[in-house]
């Protein structure tokens, strides 16, 4: 739902509006510095941090 334009990518601005925890750690999740993260990257980061899905 946070992916407002439905492109499968979450920008920092979208994360700030809908997923504040992702926004807080956006730079760590966006390892390639693309300017967006995917759901898989968010899931991987959560798993690495030991956060339950």
C-alpha positions as CSV (number, residue, x, y, z in Angstrom):
1,X,0.0,0.0,0.0
2,X,2.9,2.4,0.6
3,X,3.9,2.0,-3.1
4,X,1.6,4.7,-4.2
5,X,2.3,4.5,-8.0
6,X,2.3,0.7,-8.0
7,X,5.6,0.3,-9.8
8,X,6.9,-2.3,-7.3
9,X,9.5,0.1,-6.0
10,X,9.4,2.0,-2.7
11,X,11.1,5.4,-2.7
12,X,12.1,7.2,0.4
13,X,9.2,9.6,0.1
14,X,6.7,6.7,-0.2
15,X,8.4,5.0,2.8
16,X,8.1,8.1,4.9
17,X,4.4,8.3,4.2
18,X,3.5,4.6,4.6
19,X,6.4,2.7,6.2
20,X,8.2,4.9,8.7
21,X,10.5,2.0,10.0
22,X,11.6,1.3,6.4
23,X,12.2,5.0,5.9
24,X,14.3,5.2,9.1
25,X,16.6,2.4,7.7
26,X,16.2,3.2,4.0
27,X,19.9,3.9,3.4
28,X,20.9,0.5,4.9
29,X,18.2,-1.3,2.9
30,X,19.0,0.4,-0.4
31,X,22.5,-1.1,-0.5
32,X,22.9,-0.4,-4.3
33,X,21.9,3.3,-3.8
34,X,19.3,3.1,-6.5
35,X,16.9,5.5,-4.7
36,X,14.3,2.8,-4.2
37,X,13.8,-0.5,-2.4
38,X,11.8,-3.6,-3.4
39,X,9.6,-5.7,-1.2
40,X,12.2,-8.5,-1.4
41,X,14.9,-6.1,-0.1
42,X,12.7,-5.0,2.7
43,X,11.9,-8.6,3.7
44,X,15.6,-9.5,3.5
45,X,16.6,-6.6,5.7
46,X,13.8,-7.5,8.2
47,X,15.0,-11.1,8.3
48,X,18.6,-10.0,8.8
49,X,17.5,-7.8,11.7
50,X,15.5,-10.6,13.2
51,X,12.2,-8.9,12.8
52,X,9.2,-11.1,12.4
53,X,7.2,-10.7,9.2
